[in-house]
Structures are given as structure tokens and as C-alpha cells.
Amino acid sequence: MNITIDTSALIAVISNEQNKSKIIDATVGATLNSPISVHWEIGNAFSAMFKRNSIELLDAEKALKIYKSIPIKFLDVPLERTLHITKKFRMYAYDAYLIQCAEQTSSPLLTLDKGLINIAKKMGIKTLEI
């Protein structure tokens, strides 16, 4: 089974958040797909944590090591389609990339972002709610 996974779910796993075990259970045996932008969003998430003083460098490095061990197939998504999705739903391109990835792979979207879940459902994309 293919699953499109977003940054919020990955951060929950690598940062030992409360949803970690549910996310792992939902993805065992699945092929994980993400747009390449998720890779950079992971870095951005850590930079935001540094700004809030909510993580130390050593802990971030440990989490990054865990992230790198997760087998994720990174996909390119067409920017042209992004324009239509972002305009229609007035959303950020990074979220539209996830929608497109789920469309391209005909896979459910695993995210903790309620707004993204709502848009995915409006577009007929199955979601895995944790």
C-alpha cells in the first residue's frame, strides 16, 4: 500500500510526540511517498523549534538521524497543477504539493493538519486520520 506522508506526521514520529505509535502502526508495510518539498520542510520545522527554544541541537541531530532512516520515496510534482489547487483552495503551495503527491500515487494522505485533511476530502483524496 502507498501512503503520502506529510511533515507533521514525520515530525511527530521523529520527535516522539504522542501520535508516534499510531502513525507507525498506520504505516507498517506501506510505501511512503512525499513531494521533495517535505525534505526541506523538515529542516524548516527544526529551525522553528530552535527559534522557540523548544529543542537542543543534539536532540535535533538525533531526530534527523531517525528521519534519514525512514524510507521515503520523494516525488516531483508539477507546478502548473499547484497554481490551480492553491488558487481554488487559497492554500500554500507546500500543502498543494502534498495533495498532488497523493493524487499522483493514488494514495491516502497521512497528515495531522486538519485544514489539509478537509481540503483533501473536498478533492476526493482519502485521508488516514490519526
Helices and strands as residue ranges (DSSP letters): E 2-5, H 7-14, H 20-27, E 31-35, H 37-51, H 57-69, E 72-75, H 79-89, H 93-105, E 109-110, H 114-122, E 127-128
